[in-house]
Amino acid sequence: MEGIGSSHIALLLPLQTSYFVVAQPNNKASKKGKSSMKILKKQQLHTKICSPESLEGNKEAALESIIYSYKHAFSGFAAMLTESQAQTIAELPEVRSIKPSRVHPLHTTHSQDFLGLDYTKPTGLLHDAKYGDGIIIGIIDTGIWPESASFSDHGLSPIPSKWKGQCQAGEAFRSNQCNRKIIGARWYDKHLSAEDLKGEYRSARDTHGHGTHVASTAAGALVPNISFHGLAAGYARGVAPHAQLAVYKACWGLGASCHDAGIIKAFDDAIHDGVDVLSLSIGKSGDEFFSSFHAVKNGITVIFVAGNEGPAPRTVTNALPWVITVASATIDRAFPTVITLANGSSSIVPKDNNNWYEIHHSSCLIRNGEKINASLASGKIVFCYSPLSVSITSPFGYVSHAVKAAKEAGAKGIIIATYGLDILDYFEKCGAMPCIFVDFDAVGQINSSGDENTTPLVKIAPARTWVGGEVLAPKISTFSSRGPSPLLPQFLKPDVAAPGSNILAAVKDSYKFQSGTSMACPHVSGVAALLKALHPDWSPAIIKSALVTTASNDRYGLPILANGLPQKIADPFDYGGGFIDPNKATDPGLAYDVDPKDYDLVVNCESANSSCESIFQNLNLPSIAIPNLTMPTTVLRTVTNVGQDDAIYKAVVQCPPGVRISVEPSVLQFKQGKKKQSFKVTFSMTHKVQGSYLFGSLAWCDGAAHYVRIPIAVRPVISENYADL
């Protein structure tokens, strides 16, 4: 594994062809946080990139090519260079490696109550943490819409004295539009072309809407009488409604592309500004943000999305061990629609009644530009069902096109038979036209409502909101990316799951449903802010441990399910430790803390180095992953007592099938002055088999309130020369 350590100089070279350069360390300068232009000799840089064929020997042009300077996370800079200039720079003795700058995609009224964060209760985490008062959440995203009622600063405390940031003015965003809720705003566009900025505000103002939705979910103020066309009515609020927001606009355009150059600069500024929590609803499988390492070393809890490429395995992103990686789950809220069916020949159902419509059957495998036959579909309800292709063609690829085509054909509505998608966003194009998902059990009823001589009729009632225990929840969302990480399988990811399906939050001046791990991430960011407010001495690692070890694997005695093809009982690659339980996380009993110096060992480890496997396995994480169990393997862990002084914990082991686990010692006794205890966990195969991943857990139980559970994933291997698929 190769990354950026604290002793490295990083050079980010975006545009024309974008490059990421890691230079050899200059420890003395790096420790002082000096500008990268001072560390890398100016004259040497000018000589290399100011050739007549490139910049016509113009030193000023060389300086102008540098667009960002990084000095708080690490020493380095970003510059616009051609491919030939980048190749020349790569020959400098200071340069360690050079890589392209990557582009990354972006990945409410009831979800907080579902998490047990009841605003009206005088007890619990939300009350005890004073609603997040005094905590600063940094949002790296598409910006913010400052006029939204969710960002009112009414009743908030003054800006914390630790804050060192700024409110950067720009197009349609004045510096006085920051307040005691939005205390800072920065934006980064120097690396972008004119084409990238089309339709954008050159400021922290949010054109896209994603950043506003995320920010209001994490820390939005209490706003009454919010709904989406009457659905999900109630109070809109963030998880930590009194926390303050620092906004870093690093994602631009209708597609909300997020470039490394801007993201790393946002990290750099956030470290300087004094944020407590950083929330990034950004991710791309196989690309990891090693710059997040420096934020965590500075005491900032960093939360990332797991990604939206599920339910396929090995799609999880942001698998770095020092961040919290969040999967998406549903909540106990549904929006059912009553569909009434009748035979077209029935005398009690007149065909001229405007409430009844004929059904037009279609595969609806519509691609961009294709049409639904208007002569057959006009004035009817289009029923989409394609049983031969549903298992191989993702509905995410055609639903929005099918809706658009049905409207253009003059249809009165559309019914789509599919597996659970956990989204309403795709129906935004419907407008007033009814758009409904049904499961496959409903297909037979719809097909049998007519006969060979008649056309079935259908009547659709308005959707309603249904909340409560009758809705089986949470379920891991179909779209939520699954583990293991293809890049870093030694770290079990994702870490936890949180509400991410059909979350109602602010978008510009209104409120809309959005779904994705992008929506789950700010829920955890808000909870992390509450935990930090309640426990200001907790490190990012302890906050992460508290969330993982207290997470839930069931509800009402029923296991948490993972939606997909097929639906199944969720495992650690779906949700890590489980679905977060914020109130339990306030008192986890024991915690898996990590010395930031141990992260240095991980960052500086080269993948070819055989000692790295031991470093990865023994990093003190609240999970254990062994991707290649070929022989008995022992893993070390240390727990810190963050509960009562005198406590005795006993090990409770759930072994993966075919795997033996022994824990030594199996009893941990804590006394006053003895806060830490170490133990060994040894894994061996009971039956040698070339297999897939198997799951288990290790918990420490004190016989009272604490059950400190970590997930385990093990893959037995006999030979690396073949895979059992």
N, C-alpha and C positions, 0 to 999 in steps of 0.2 A: 504494500500500500504506500502510495506516495502522496504527500500533502505539504502544507505550508506550516512550518514550525515557528516558534517565537524567534528563532535565531536566523530565519531566512528573510531575504529581501524579495518581495513579490512585485513583478512588473506586469501590469495588465495592458495589453496592446490591442484595443479593439479598432475595428473599421478598416475599410477597404477589405482586406481579409483580416478577421479579428484574431488576436493572439493573446495567450496568457503565458507570461514568462516568469519563471522562478529563478532568482539569482542566488549565487553563492553568498553565504552570510558574511556580514561585517558586524560582528557581535557588539563591538564597542559602540558603534553608531546606532545600531538597532536598539540597544537597550535605552539609549537616550531619546529614542523616538524622533530622530532627526529626519528632515525631508530627504526623500530618496534621491533628489537631484544633487544633494550635497554628498550623499554616500557614493553614488556612481559619478565619477568625475565628469563635470560638465563638458570639458574640452574633449575628453575621450568619446563621450556620447555624440557630440557635434561632429567629430571627425568621421564617426562611423555612419551616421545617418544623413549627413549634409553633403552627400556627393553631388557633383554637377548633374548627374542624370536623374537624381531624385529630388533634391530640394535646392538645387542650384547653389550649393555652398552657403545657404542663408542660415546663420545661427539662430536668428529670430524665429525663422520658420520651425526650427527644431524645437525651440521652447514652446511655440504655439501648438505644436503637435501634442503636447502633454495636456490632458484634459482634467485628470483628477490626481491628487496626491494623497497617499494613504500614510498616516503617521501615528494613529492611535491603536489600531489593531496590529499593524506591522508596518515596516517602511517599504514603500514602493510607489508606483504611479501607473496611470493609464495613459496611453498615447495612441493617436491615430497614425498607423504606419502601413505602407504597402507591404506586399509579401516579400519583395526583395530586401526592403529595409529590415523587416523582421528577421530574415535569414542572416543579414549582416550583424544585427544585434546579438543573435544567438552565438556568434563567434567570440563575443566578449568573454574574457576570463571570469567576469563576475556572474555570468548567466549560468544557471544550473539546468533549466529546461525551458521550453517554449511551447505553448499550447494555444489553440484558438479560444477566444472568448465565446462562451456558449450563450444561447438564448433559452430561457426557461418559460414554460407556460404557468398560468395561475391555476392552480388547482383549487331573543325572539319571543313571541308571545307566550310560549309554554315550555320551551326546552329547559329553561332555568328551573321551573317548578319540578320538572321530571328529574332533574339532578338533585332535588331536595333543597334548593336554594330559594326558599319561600321568603319573599320580601316582607311579608306581614308578620312573620314570627319573631319574637324577641330573643330567640336563642338560635344556636347553630352557627356555622362558619360565616355566613353572610353578615349576620349581626355582630358576631364577635370580632370580625376583621374590619368592622366599620365600613362595610361595603367597598373596601379597597381604597379607602382614603389615604392619600399620601404616596401611593404607588403609581409609577409611570410605566405604561405599556407602550412600547414602540411597535408601530405597524409598518412593515415594508411591503408596499402594495401599489395600487393605482392612484393613490391620493385620497382625498376626502371632500365631501360636500358640506362646507361649514355651516350653511344655513339650516340643515336638518335639525328638527326638534330633538333628536337623539344626542346632539352635542351642545345642548344648553348647559351653562355652568351655574345655573341657579342652585344656591345652597352649598356649593363646593368650597373646599378650603383653598387658601391662597396657594400659588405655585410653590412647590417645595424648594427650599433654599439650595438643594444639591443640583438643581437644574442648571445646565450650562448651554442649552441649545438656543435656537433662534426661530423666529417666524419669518421665513423667506418670502418676500412679496413676489408677485408675478402676474401673469395675465388673469384677470378676473379674480384675483386673490390678494387682498390687501394685508399688510402686516398686522393691522388691528382686527382682522377676522379671527385671529387666535384669541383664546380666552382662558378661563381657568379649567376648562375641559380639554380643548385642543391647545396645549401649551407650546407646541412647536410644530413647524412644518418645513420640510426641505424637499427639493426636487432636483433630479439629475437628468439632463438631456444633452450634455455636450458630446456624447458618443453616438447620437442619433442623426439620421439623415432627415432631409425635408420631407421625404416620403413617409418616414416613420412617424412624423409629427402631424400628419394631415388629420384635421378634425380634433386635434388635441389642444388643451390649454397648456401653455408653457408656464406652468405653475403647479402648485400642489393640489389644485382643483381636480376632482375626479370626474373625468369624462365617461369612463367605463361603468362605474357603479360598484365594482367588486370591492375596492378598498373601503368604501363607505359602509357596505354591508358587513364586512369583516370587523371594522372598527366599532360599529354600533353593537355587534354581537358580543364583542369582548368587554366593552365599557360604556355602552350607550346609557343615557339618562332615562329615567322613567317617563314614558309617554303614554297617556291614556287613549282609549277609543281607537285602537289601531286594528285594521283587518285588511284582507285582500279580497275585495268584492264580497265582503260579508263573511268570508271564511277566516278561521283562526282568530276571532275577535278577542281583544283583551288589551293588556298593557304590554307595550314593547319596552324592553330594557336589556341592558348588557349584563353579563355575568358579574362584573365588578362595577356597578353603576357609579361609584364615586371615584374610581381610578381616573387618572389623567392620561391623555393621549399625546404621543409624539409621532408625527406622520412623516414617512420617508417615501416619496413617490419615485419608484425605480422601475415601474411597469407602465408601458405606454401603448397606445393604439387600440383599435377595436378588438384585435386579438390579444391585447394585454401581454405583449412580449416583455420579458424581463431579462436584461443583459447582465452578465457578470460584472461589467464595469460599474454600473450603477448600484447593483446590490452590494458589492464589496465596499463602495464608498458609503452606502447607507449604514453598513455595519460599523465602519470606521467612525462615522459621525455619531452613531448611537452610543458607542462606547464613551466618546468624549462628552456627550450631552448628559449622561447620567440616567439612562433608562434602567428599570429593574427587570423588565420582561420584554422579550422580542418575539413578535408573532409574524411568521412568514407562511402565507398560504400559497407557496410557490414550490414547484418541484418538477423533476423530469427523471425518469428511471435511468439509473446508471451515472447520473451526475450528482456529485455531493458538494455541499458548500463548506469547504474546509475553513473558510474565513470565520465561520461561526465559532470555531474553537477559541479564538481570541476574545470573543464576547463572553463565553462561559468562564474563561480564565479571569475575566474582570468581574465575575459575580453575577452576570446576567443570565437568567433562565431563558433558553431559546427553544421555541416550539415550532415545529414544522408539520406539514401535511405528509401523509403516507402516499398520496397520489390517487388518481381516479381511473386507473387502468384495470380494475377488477372486473369480474371475479377471477381472472387468470392468476395463477401463482407466479412468484418471482417478478412481480411488477412493483413492489414497494420501493419508494425512493426515500431520500434523506435518512439513510441508515447509519449515520454517524453516531457513535456511542454516547457523546456528551449532550445530544439534543433529545427532546421529547418528540417522538414521531407519532402522529395521531391518525387513527382510522375513523371512518364515519359509521354512524349507526342511526337507526330510526328512533322515534320517540312514540309514546302512547297516544298519538293523535292520528286520526284518519279522516278522510273526506269522502265518505261513501255516497254513491248516487244510486237511486232506485230506478231500475230498468224494468218496465212492464212490457210483456210480450203477448201478442195475440195473433190468431190466424186471420189472414186477409179476407176470408170468406165469412167471418163471423158477423151476424146481423147486429150484434150489440156494439160493434166497433165501426162506425161509419167512416169510409175512406176520406170523406171531405172534412173530417174533424182535423183542425190544424195541429192538434197535439199528437197525432199519430203519423208515423212515416214508414214507408216501405224500406226494406233493407236491401242494399246492394253489396254483394260479396266481392271482395278483391283481395289479392295477395298483399297489396300495398308496399311491395318492395320497390319503393320509388327512389330513384336517384335524382341528383340535381338536374333540373330541366325536363324531366319526364312528367307525364300527365296521367290523370285518371279520366277515363272516358266520360265526358260530360253528358252525353246523350243517355248513358245508363245510370249515372250517379246524381244528376241534378234533381234537387228536391227530395233526396233520399238520405238515409243514414248509411254511411259507408262502414261495412264491417270487415276489418282487416284480420285475416287469418291465413297463415302459410305454414302448416305443420311440418312440411318437409325441410324447410329452411330455418325455422326458428332456433334450432340448436346450433346452427353454424353461422347465422347472420345476426349480429348484435342489433337489437332494436335501437340502440343509441345512434346507429348509423343511418336509420331511415325514418324514424318517428317524425322529426320536424319536417322532413320533405313530404311525408304522407299527409300531414296536417295541412300544409300549404297547398298541395295538389287537390285535396278534398274541397278546400275553400274555393279554389279557382274553378273547380268543376261544378260549383253551385250546390254542393251537398249541404244538408241541414245539420250534419253532425258526423262524428267519426267514433267508432268503437274499435279498439285495438286489443286483440288477444295476445298476451305475452306472459312471460314470467315476471316476478316482482322487480321493478326498476327503481323504486324508491325516489322518484322525481316527479315534480309538477312543472319544472322549468320548461320542459319541451312543449308544453301546451300554451305557452305565452302567446304564440301566434294565433290561437283559436279565437280570441276576442269573445264575442257573444255566442259563438257556435259551440255546442256541447262536444267535448272531447273526453273520452273515457277509456281507462285501462280495465280490462277484465282478465281473470285468470283462465286457465284452460278448462277448469271445471264448468265454466259458464258457456263454453262453446257448444256443448251438446244441447243445452237448453235453447240457445238461440237457433241452432240448426233445426231442432225439432218443433219449433213454434209454427212452422208452415208445413205444407205437404207438397206433393209433386205438381199439384194443379193451382196452388195459391202462393202468394208471396207473403212472408211473415211481416207483421207490423210491429213497431216498437214505439214506446212512449218513454221519454227520459225526464225525470224530475230534477230540480236543481240540487247541486251537491250540498251537503251539510257537514258540520264539524262534529266529530265524535272523539271524545277524550275519556280515557279511563283504563282500568285494569283489563277490560274486555279486549282491548287492542294488544295483541301479543307483541311486546317490545321490552327492551331494545332488540333489534336484529341488525347484524352488520350489513350495511348497504351493499347492494349488488356491485356498484361502481367502485367501491373502496378497494384500493390496491392491497395485494396479499404478499406475505413473505414466502420464502426467505429472500433476503437481498441478494441479487445476482453479483453484486460488487463486494459486499462485506457479509457473507453468511455467518461469520463468527459472532455477529451481534444479532440477537433476536429482535426482529422488527415486524410490525409496528410495536410501540410500547403500550398504548392504551387506545380505547375507542371513546368517542363522545358524540353528542347529537350533530348530525350533518345532513340529514334528509329533510327537505321541505321546511327550511328555517326562514321565518319571516323577520326581516330586518330592513334597515334604511337603505334606499337607493335614491340618490338625489333628494328630491322633496317628498318622495312617497315611500311606501314600504312594499317589498316584493318577496316572494318565495325564491330561494336559491338553494341548490343542493350540491354537495361535494365535500371532500375532505377539507376544502377551503373554509367551509362553514363549521366543521368539527374543530379545526385548529384554534380559532379564537375562543371557543368555549373553554378549552384547556388553558389558554393564555389568561383568561379571566380568572379561572380557579387558581392558577399559579400566582396571580397577583393577590388574591385573597389570602392564600397560604403565606405569602411573603409579608403581607401586612400583619398577620397574626403571629408569625414566627420570623422576625427580621433577621435572626442569626442563622437561619437555614440556608445552606448552600444550594446551588442549582441541582446538584446530585441528590441531596436529601429531598428536595421538592419532587423530583422525578421519582425517587424511591417511594415516597409516601403515596403518590398517585398509583404506581404500579402494584404495590403490595397490598393495597386496600381495595383494588378494583373488584367488581362483581363478575361472577361467571354465570349467575342465574338470577331469576326474578320470579317471585311467588312460587319458588320451588321448581320452576321450569328452566331448562338450560337456555342460554342465549343461542339463537340460531344465526347462521350466515346465509343471506340470500344469494342466489346464483343458479347455476344449472349443474346439479340439482341443489335445492336448499339442504343445508346440513347443520349439524351441531358445530358451533364455532370452535376453533382451536387457536393456539397462540399466534399462528401466522395470519389469522384474521383480525385479532384484537389484542395481541400481547398479553398483558396481565388481566385484561378484561375491560368492562365498561366502568368509567370513573365514578367514584363515590366521594364527592367533595367533603362531606361531613366526617366520614371515617378517616379521610386523609389528614385531618387536623391532629389526630392522635394515632399514628401508625405503630407506636410501641418501639420498634426497631427500624433502623434505616441503613441502607447501603450507601455510604458516603464515598466520594472519590477525591483523592488528592490531585489537584490540577496537574501536578508534575507527572502523574501517571498517564495523563492524556498526551503529554509530550512524547512519551515512549511510543504510543500508538501512532501519532502523527509522523514521527520520524522513522517508522518501521518501513523497510522496503519489503515488498511482497515476496521477493526471492529469499529473504532471510528466514532460515528455519526457526530461529528463536522467536519470531513474530507470533507464531501460533500460540506459544505459551503466554506471551504478553497480552494477546487478545483475549484468551480464555480466562486469564486471571485478573483482568480489569474488573474492579469491584462493582459490577452492575447488578441491578435487581432482576436478573434473568440469566439463564445459561443456555448457550447454543453450542452444540458439538456437531459440525457438519460432516465429520469423517471419523467415526469411532471404529478404529481398526484393532485397538488393544485397550486394556484397562487404562483409563485416563482419570487423573485427579485434578480437580479445580479448586482453587482457593477463594474464599470469600471472608469478609469481615463485616460485622454488624455493629452499629452504634446505638446504644440505648438512649432514645429520646423521650422515654416515658418515665415512670416512677423509678426511683433509685434502686430499690430492692425488688428484683424480679427473677423468676426462673422460667426459661423457655425450653420446650421439648420439640425435637424435630418430628414433623409429620411428612412422610414421603409418599408420593404417588408415582410409582415407577412407570415409565413408558413400557408398553408391551415388549417383552423380549429383552429388556434391559434391567440390570441389577444396579441399584444405587445404595451406597453406604455413606453415612455421615459421621464424621469424627471430629469433635465429640458430638454426641446426640443430645446432650443437655448443656445449656448455657446458663450460668448463674451470674447475675449482675448485682454488685453491691455499690454503696456510695464510694465514689472515687474510681470505680472500675466501669468505664463507659463502653469500652470496646472489647469484642470477643471475636476471635478468628476460628474458622472451621474448614475442614476439607470435605469435598464431595467427590466420591470415586464412582466412575461409571464402567460397567463391563457388560458384555453380551451374555445372556443366558443360552442363546442359540445363535450360532453364526449364520448370518443370512445377508445377502445383498439386498438391502431394503430401502424404503423411503423414510421420510422423517416420521418419528414417533414422538408423542408428547406426554409430559408428566408435570409434576410440580414438587416444590419443596416449601414447606411452611414451618414457621416457628410459632408455637402456641404456648401462651402463659396460663391457659385454663380459665381465663376470664375474658376481657374485652378484646384481646389482641390475637389476631391470626395473620401472621406476616408471611404472605404467600408470593413466591416468584415462579414464573413459568419456565419450563424446560423443553427444549427441542433437541432431539438426538437422531442422527442418521447413521445407522450401522453400515459399515463398508468392509467387504472382504477383499475386493480388488478394485483399484482405481481404473483398471483397464476396460471395464464395462459398466454400464448403468442398467439397473433393473427398471425398465419403463413399462 
